[in-house]
Amino acid sequence: MSKEVRYCGRGTHIELTSRQLEIIALIQKRAPITGEQIAEHLGVTRPTIRSDLVLLVMLGLIDAKPKVGYFIGNTIMKQKSDISVVTQRPVKAIMGIPIVLRGTATVNDAVVTMFLENVGSLIVANASGALEGIVSRKDLLKVTVGNPQASNVLLSMVMTRYPNIVTVSPDDNVHDAMHKMIMHEVDGLPVVLPIESSEGPGKVEVVGRITKTIVMKLLYDATVANNRERIDVE
Protein backbone atom coordinates (compact mmCIF):
# COMPACT_ATOMS: atom_id res chain seq x y z
CA MET A 1 0.00 0.00 0.00
CA SER A 2 1.41 3.38 -0.96
CA LYS A 3 1.97 5.95 1.72
CA GLU A 4 -0.29 8.97 1.52
CA VAL A 5 -0.37 12.41 3.07
CA ARG A 6 -3.61 14.26 3.56
CA TYR A 7 -3.42 18.01 3.08
CA CYS A 8 -6.22 19.87 4.83
CA GLY A 9 -6.95 23.50 4.15
CA ARG A 10 -9.84 25.84 3.41
CA GLY A 11 -12.33 22.98 3.65
CA THR A 12 -10.53 20.82 1.10
CA HIS A 13 -8.93 17.40 1.54
CA ILE A 14 -6.28 16.38 -0.95
CA GLU A 15 -4.39 13.13 -0.61
CA LEU A 16 -0.78 13.39 -1.69
CA THR A 17 0.79 10.33 -3.25
CA SER A 18 3.98 8.68 -2.07
CA ARG A 19 5.79 10.24 -5.07
CA GLN A 20 4.63 13.72 -4.11
CA LEU A 21 5.78 13.09 -0.55
CA GLU A 22 9.15 11.97 -1.87
CA ILE A 23 9.39 15.15 -3.95
CA ILE A 24 8.80 17.29 -0.85
CA ALA A 25 11.44 15.36 1.11
CA LEU A 26 13.93 15.68 -1.76
CA ILE A 27 13.40 19.44 -2.01
CA GLN A 28 13.78 19.83 1.76
CA LYS A 29 17.13 18.08 1.55
CA ARG A 30 18.59 19.52 -1.65
CA ALA A 31 16.93 22.86 -2.42
CA PRO A 32 17.36 24.61 -4.75
CA ILE A 33 16.83 21.73 -7.13
CA THR A 34 15.52 21.76 -10.70
CA GLY A 35 12.63 19.75 -12.05
CA GLU A 36 15.03 17.77 -14.22
CA GLN A 37 17.15 16.88 -11.19
CA ILE A 38 14.06 15.78 -9.24
CA ALA A 39 12.93 13.60 -12.13
CA GLU A 40 16.39 12.06 -12.48
CA HIS A 41 16.50 11.24 -8.78
CA LEU A 42 13.06 9.58 -8.97
CA GLY A 43 13.98 7.68 -12.12
CA VAL A 44 11.22 9.23 -14.23
CA THR A 45 10.93 11.84 -16.94
CA ARG A 46 10.30 15.53 -16.31
CA PRO A 47 6.81 15.45 -17.93
CA THR A 48 5.84 12.58 -15.60
CA ILE A 49 6.15 14.75 -12.49
CA ARG A 50 4.91 18.01 -14.03
CA SER A 51 1.41 17.65 -12.57
CA ASP A 52 2.87 16.70 -9.17
CA LEU A 53 4.99 19.84 -9.08
CA VAL A 54 2.10 22.06 -10.18
CA LEU A 55 -0.14 20.68 -7.41
CA LEU A 56 2.50 21.07 -4.70
CA VAL A 57 3.17 24.67 -5.78
CA MET A 58 -0.57 25.44 -5.74
CA LEU A 59 -0.84 24.08 -2.19
CA GLY A 60 2.10 26.21 -1.05
CA LEU A 61 4.10 23.14 -0.05
CA ILE A 62 6.88 24.00 -2.49
CA ASP A 63 7.83 27.13 -4.42
CA ALA A 64 9.61 27.66 -7.73
CA LYS A 65 11.96 30.33 -8.99
CA PRO A 66 12.69 30.56 -12.73
CA LYS A 67 16.22 29.45 -13.68
CA VAL A 68 16.92 28.55 -10.04
CA GLY A 69 14.73 25.63 -9.03
CA TYR A 70 12.33 24.47 -6.35
CA PHE A 71 12.29 25.43 -2.66
CA ILE A 72 10.16 24.49 0.33
CA GLY A 73 6.98 26.56 0.34
CA ASN A 74 5.47 28.91 2.89
CA THR A 75 3.09 26.32 4.35
CA ILE A 76 5.91 24.08 5.58
CA MET A 77 8.16 27.00 6.51
CA LYS A 78 5.38 28.46 8.65
CA GLN A 79 4.96 25.15 10.43
CA LYS A 80 8.68 25.06 11.23
CA SER A 81 8.58 28.67 12.41
CA ASP A 82 5.65 27.99 14.76
CA ILE A 83 7.50 25.09 16.37
CA SER A 84 10.62 27.23 16.81
CA VAL A 85 8.62 29.93 18.60
CA VAL A 86 6.97 27.39 20.90
CA THR A 87 10.25 25.77 21.95
CA GLN A 88 11.62 29.15 23.00
CA ARG A 89 8.94 29.48 25.69
CA PRO A 90 10.19 29.29 29.29
CA VAL A 91 9.79 26.00 31.11
CA LYS A 92 7.80 27.73 33.86
CA ALA A 93 5.03 28.44 31.34
CA ILE A 94 4.28 24.76 30.72
CA MET A 95 5.68 22.80 33.67
CA GLY A 96 3.48 20.43 35.64
CA ILE A 97 3.09 19.95 39.38
CA PRO A 98 5.80 17.74 40.93
CA ILE A 99 4.71 14.62 42.79
CA VAL A 100 6.82 14.52 45.96
CA LEU A 101 7.43 11.83 48.57
CA ARG A 102 9.83 11.62 51.54
CA GLY A 103 12.80 9.30 51.59
CA THR A 104 11.12 7.40 54.42
CA ALA A 105 8.28 6.36 52.09
CA THR A 106 8.42 2.79 50.83
CA VAL A 107 8.57 1.21 47.41
CA ASN A 108 4.94 0.21 47.89
CA ASP A 109 4.05 3.86 48.55
CA ALA A 110 5.85 4.84 45.36
CA VAL A 111 4.09 2.23 43.21
CA VAL A 112 0.67 3.27 44.50
CA THR A 113 1.44 6.97 44.01
CA MET A 114 2.69 6.43 40.45
CA PHE A 115 -0.50 4.53 39.65
CA LEU A 116 -2.83 7.12 41.18
CA GLU A 117 -1.02 10.15 39.73
CA ASN A 118 -0.25 8.52 36.37
CA VAL A 119 3.39 9.66 36.34
CA GLY A 120 6.64 7.96 35.39
CA SER A 121 8.83 9.32 38.17
CA LEU A 122 8.58 10.73 41.69
CA ILE A 123 10.53 13.44 43.47
CA VAL A 124 12.08 12.63 46.83
CA ALA A 125 12.55 15.65 49.10
CA ASN A 126 13.39 16.15 52.77
CA ALA A 127 11.27 17.90 55.39
CA SER A 128 12.60 21.33 54.39
CA GLY A 129 11.69 20.75 50.74
CA ALA A 130 15.23 20.24 49.45
CA LEU A 131 15.62 17.77 46.58
CA GLU A 132 17.17 14.49 47.72
CA GLY A 133 16.57 12.25 44.74
CA ILE A 134 14.26 10.94 42.08
CA VAL A 135 12.64 7.52 41.66
CA SER A 136 11.69 6.20 38.23
CA ARG A 137 9.78 3.13 37.07
CA LYS A 138 13.13 1.58 36.19
CA ASP A 139 14.42 2.08 39.75
CA LEU A 140 11.34 0.36 41.17
CA LEU A 141 11.60 -2.48 38.67
CA LYS A 142 15.24 -3.12 39.60
CA VAL A 143 14.49 -3.45 43.31
CA THR A 144 11.31 -5.52 42.96
CA VAL A 145 12.50 -8.23 40.57
CA GLY A 146 13.32 -11.32 42.64
CA ASN A 147 12.91 -9.48 45.94
CA PRO A 148 9.76 -10.47 47.89
CA GLN A 149 10.54 -7.86 50.55
CA ALA A 150 10.84 -5.01 48.06
CA SER A 151 7.56 -3.35 49.00
CA ASN A 152 8.99 -2.36 52.39
CA VAL A 153 12.29 -0.97 51.08
CA LEU A 154 12.70 2.78 51.72
CA LEU A 155 12.91 5.12 48.73
CA SER A 156 16.14 6.54 50.10
CA MET A 157 17.69 3.15 49.30
CA VAL A 158 16.59 2.97 45.65
CA MET A 159 16.42 6.58 44.43
CA THR A 160 18.94 8.29 42.18
CA ARG A 161 20.53 10.80 44.50
CA TYR A 162 20.98 14.51 43.94
CA PRO A 163 23.23 15.99 42.54
CA ASN A 164 23.41 13.01 40.14
CA ILE A 165 20.12 14.20 38.60
CA VAL A 166 19.58 16.25 35.45
CA THR A 167 17.46 19.33 36.21
CA VAL A 168 16.25 22.53 34.57
CA SER A 169 15.36 25.93 35.94
CA PRO A 170 12.01 27.67 35.41
CA ASP A 171 13.69 30.24 33.15
CA ASP A 172 15.31 27.67 30.85
CA ASN A 173 13.45 27.34 27.56
CA VAL A 174 11.61 24.29 26.29
CA HIS A 175 14.29 23.62 23.68
CA ASP A 176 16.94 23.34 26.42
CA ALA A 177 14.74 20.91 28.36
CA MET A 178 14.13 18.81 25.23
CA HIS A 179 17.87 18.68 24.56
CA LYS A 180 18.62 17.48 28.11
CA MET A 181 15.96 14.77 27.99
CA ILE A 182 17.26 13.48 24.66
CA MET A 183 20.95 13.62 25.62
CA HIS A 184 20.43 11.91 28.99
CA GLU A 185 17.72 9.54 27.74
CA VAL A 186 15.20 10.42 30.45
CA ASP A 187 11.45 10.92 30.21
CA GLY A 188 11.26 13.95 32.48
CA LEU A 189 13.18 16.55 34.46
CA PRO A 190 12.63 18.24 37.81
CA VAL A 191 12.32 22.02 37.59
CA VAL A 192 14.35 23.49 40.44
CA LEU A 193 15.32 26.72 42.18
CA PRO A 194 18.27 27.21 44.55
CA ILE A 195 17.34 27.54 48.22
CA GLU A 196 19.18 28.71 51.29
CA SER A 197 19.56 25.82 53.67
CA SER A 198 21.25 25.22 56.99
CA GLU A 199 22.36 21.88 55.55
CA GLY A 200 24.89 23.63 53.31
CA PRO A 201 25.18 25.25 49.85
CA GLY A 202 24.01 23.71 46.59
CA LYS A 203 20.54 22.73 47.79
CA VAL A 204 17.60 23.10 45.41
CA GLU A 205 13.85 23.02 45.73
CA VAL A 206 11.64 21.33 43.15
CA VAL A 207 8.97 23.73 41.88
CA GLY A 208 7.73 21.76 38.88
CA ARG A 209 8.35 19.02 36.37
CA ILE A 210 8.61 18.85 32.59
CA THR A 211 8.16 15.60 30.69
CA LYS A 212 8.22 14.35 27.11
CA THR A 213 4.45 14.04 27.29
CA ILE A 214 4.06 17.69 28.29
CA VAL A 215 6.35 18.79 25.45
CA MET A 216 4.57 16.61 22.88
CA LYS A 217 1.19 18.02 23.93
CA LEU A 218 2.59 21.55 23.65
CA LEU A 219 3.84 20.94 20.11
CA TYR A 220 0.61 19.24 19.09
CA ASP A 221 -1.56 22.04 20.45
CA ALA A 222 0.61 24.65 18.72
CA THR A 223 0.35 22.83 15.41
CA VAL A 224 -3.44 22.60 15.62
CA ALA A 225 -3.89 26.19 16.78
CA ASN A 226 -1.40 27.94 14.52
CA ASN A 227 -1.67 25.96 11.30
CA ARG A 228 -5.08 26.03 9.67
CA GLU A 229 -3.40 24.59 6.62
CA ARG A 230 -1.46 21.53 7.68
CA ILE A 231 -0.19 18.19 6.51
CA ASP A 232 -1.50 15.15 8.43
CA VAL A 233 0.74 12.16 7.80
CA GLU A 234 -1.26 8.95 7.93
PyMOL commands that set and color helices and strands:
alter all, ss='L'
color gray80, all
select helices_A, chain A and resi 18-30+35-42+46-58+74-87+91-93+107-117+137-144+150-152+155-157+174-184+212-226
alter helices_A, ss='H'
color red, helices_A
select strands_A, chain A and resi 5-9+12-16+62-65+69-72+100-101+121-125+131-136+160-161+188-194+204-211+230-233
alter strands_A, ss='S'
color yellow, strands_A
deselect
rebuild
show_as cartoon
